[in-house]
Amino acid sequence: MTGKGTLDQDNWAWDEFLAFLRLSKIPPVNVLLSSYWTMGAVRHGDYIAKVRITPDPSFAAAVVRRGIDPTSAAEVFRPALQAELQERPYAFDIQVQLCTDLERMPVEDTTVEWPEQLSPPVTVAKLRLPQQDISGPENLEKMDALSFTPWRVTTEHAPLGNIMRARKEVYRHSSIARHTLNKQPRTEPRSADEVLGPA
């Protein structure tokens, strides 16, 4: 926060520190009950947007294993997800929040929350997870072999802003290091079937 004592007090990272404190107060829940959003802005055709994936309320209401106690076991999130998907399908809403005011909804400063009263998120698609058994070790092997990056998109949906530009190289180097350590080939999937199809 203080640059290890090298920054003037006016330049301390208060916004970042307060954002971290807000996040630390959110109790852990089943991953099916959490919302996920792009850290920074992305291009949305001719527009600028942030993307959020949030639980479909009707599916979220059916989740049985809601709260998660991270101290109860070595691994707590995956077993809860496995059990829920073995019992029922699930769905998330994919939402877009368009930038309508570059001053109040900045692209370069990711510590500024975009006000929903200026531009409420709009549901543009559904992400459907069928009822399935994901407990097999082959699923972990497939997941471990993948690399995720916000840059695997078309030009019309390219990430924007300094944080997203920094993430491009960080994600690439992280993927290279992980695949090297795990002695796995690092290859891009040629189709969704290679990722989502049967093992």
Secondary structure, DSSP 8 states (H G I E B T S, - for coil): --TTTTS-GGGS-HHHHHHHHHHHTS--B-GGG--EE-SS-EEETTEEEEEEEEE-HHHHTT-S--B--TTSSS--HHHHHHHHHHH--EEEEEEEEE---TTTS-SS-TTS---TTTS--EEEEEEEE-S----SHHHHHHHHH----TTSS-GGG-B-SHHHHHHHHHHHHHHHHHHHHTT------SSHHHHHS--
